[in-house]
C-alpha cells in the first residue's frame, strides 16, 4: 500500500512515516516501478506498534529496542518489563514535577491582584525576586 493508505490505516502521518523510516524504526519500504513507497502488512503492523509506543511516551531509542524484542520470539519478558517499569518511574517523576509547577503557578496567580497596578508576583518570581509571602514550590 502507498504511504497515504499506510498513514490512514495506522493513524501515523506520512511525514512521521518518512521520519521513522529515516530513523531506522521501520525498514525502507519497497518501491513501485514509479518509485513510490509500497508498505507491506508487516510495515503497517510496525507503524501501529510505534504509534502506540509513542502514545505511551517511549523515546525513539526505547521503541527501537521494544521493536527488536517484539520481533524476537525467544525474548525474555523480564527485559520488556524492566523497560516498562523504568519508563513508568520516569513518568511518575515528571508528573510530580508538573504538579509542583502547577501548585507554584496556582499560588502565584492567587497572589497576583490582576488589576491595573504594575506590581505582579508572577513576573517578580520569574525574575528571581520573591515577593513577600510567595516562595517557589509552595502550594
N, C-alpha and C positions, 0 to 999 in steps of 0.2 A: 504494500500500500504506500501511497505517496506521503509526504510529510504533513500535508494538510489533514489527510484522513487519520494519520497516526496521532496527530495533535488532538483531533476531535475524539478519537477512541480512548485516549489516555488522560485528557484534561491537562496536558503539558503543551505549552505554546511551541510553535515551530521554532521560534528564537531560542527557547530553552533546550529544545531537542538538539539543535545545532551546537549549543554550548556544551551539553552533556556529551555529545559526540567528540567535540574538541578536547574535553577534559578526560576522555577515555572511559567514562562511565558506561557508555554503550559502544559497541563495536561500530566501525564505519559502515554505514548502510550500503547494501548493494546498490548498483546504479543501473538504470534502464538504458536502452540504446540512446535515448535523448539526454542522458546524463542526469536524470532526476533520481533522487534518493528513493529506494524501494525497501520499505521496512517489512521485516518478517514478523510472524507471531511472537517469536522469542523477543525481538526488539520491543514490541508493544508490551509484552509482559514485564520486561526490564524497565520500561518507562513508567508503567503503573507502580512498580516496586519503588522506583526512585521518587516518584511524586508522593507516595505515602510516607517514605522515609523523610523527605524534605518537610512534609507536613508535620512530622513529629520533631523537627528541628535538628536532625542529624546533619553534620557537615558533609561536604563532598568527599573528603577523605574517609570519613566513617561509612558513608554509603558505599564507597568503593570496596571497603573491607566487608561490609554486610552482603554486598552482591557476590563477592567471592565465596563467602560462607554459604549463601543461599544456593549457589551452583554446585557446591561440594557436598555430595550425598553422604560422605564419610565424616563430615564435620562434627566436632563435639559441641553440643549445645551450650556448654559452660562458657565458651568464648563469646557467643552471642549474648548470653545473659549478662556476662561481665560488662560488655559494651553498653547494654541497655541500662544496667544499674549505674554505671559511671555517668551516662548521659542524664539519667533521672536525677542524680545528685547535683549535677551541674545546673539542671533546670530549677531544682529546689533552691539552690543558692541564688540564682538570678531572680527568682520570684521573691525571695526575702529582700534582696537589694531593691527591687522595684517597689515593694510595699514600703520600705523605709523612705524611698524617694517620694512616693505618693503622700506618706504621712507628713514629711517635711514640707512639701509643697502645699498640702492642705492647711498646715499650721501657718505658713507664711501668708497664704491667701486670706485666712481668717484674720490675721494681724493687720492686713492692709485695709485701709479705710475705703479705698476705691472711689475717692471723691476728687475734688478739684485741687487739692493740695499736692505739692510736688513730692513730699516725702513718701517713700514706699519701701516697706520692709523686704519686699521681694527683690527689688533692684539692689537694695543695700546688702542683702545676703549674697546675691550673685557677685557683687563687687568685693565680697570678703569682709564687709562691715557687718557686725552683728548688732542689730537694733536691740534695745533693752527688752529682755524677756523672750527673745527669739534665738534659738540655738539650733544649728543644723542637726538633723536626726531626731529632733523632738516630735512627738505625736501631738 
